[in-house]
Amino acid sequence: MRDELGLTEVRKTRMINQIRHQIKIEQREAEDERREAEKAEEETERIGKIPAKRKRDWDELNVVLKSKRGKDGSTAFSAMEYGQLPKRFRTDEGS
């Protein structure tokens, strides 16, 4: 059976399903964008609450880590480099 556009019921159903699928994809993308914006805002707020001294500490550590970071994201330190880190970043408890 054909309607005024000449579409069969099967083709209509397929078109409706394709449209629904596209709408779901767009909704998912919009939700992902909203979450990313929310995370960025939360990160900005969190950074704003960190005392200036602590921000400086993390900036120092990030500079060291950036130069040492491998392609896989891991960071290896030599004993000498580890010894040069501020004490607050060492895990050896001052031993």
C-alpha positions, 0 to 999 in steps of 0.5 A: 500500500502506498501513501500520497508520497508513494512510500510504502509502510516499510520505507516509512518505518525505516525513515522514522527509525533513521530520524529517531536514531539521528535525534538520539545521536544529536542528543548524546553529543549535546549531553557530552558537550554539556558535561565537558563544559560542566567539568571545565567549569568545576575545574576552574572553580576548584583551581580558584579555591586552591591557595596561591602557594599550593598553585605554585607547588603544582606548577613547579611539579607540572613543569618537571613532569612535562619534561619527563612524560613519555609517549605513553603518559608514564613519568620516570625519574632518576634518583637525582631528579627525584631528590630535587623535587620539593619534599612535599612531592616525595613519597619516601617520607623523608627517609 
